[in-house]
């Protein structure tokens, strides 16, 4: 029997969220995002501290 064709590897989705976390509403959004990530794996994320009014991180332009 010939081998089955290999399916291409799936890349994880890459999503950037710029959320100002100094207020309760934004923290609630993050809690909902974490709940979704835990239920719909595989996801990975990184939360970076950023002050209010700062420019977007340089890696966002990549």
ZIPE-V720333 format. One record per pair of residues at least 24 apart in sequence whose ideal C-beta (glycine too) atoms are under 6 Angstrom apart, sorted by sequence separation. I is the first residue (numbers start at 1). J is the second residue. D is the distance in whole Angstrom. If there is no record, write none. Layout:
I|J|D + I|J|D
//
This chain:
20|52|6 + 16|60|6
//
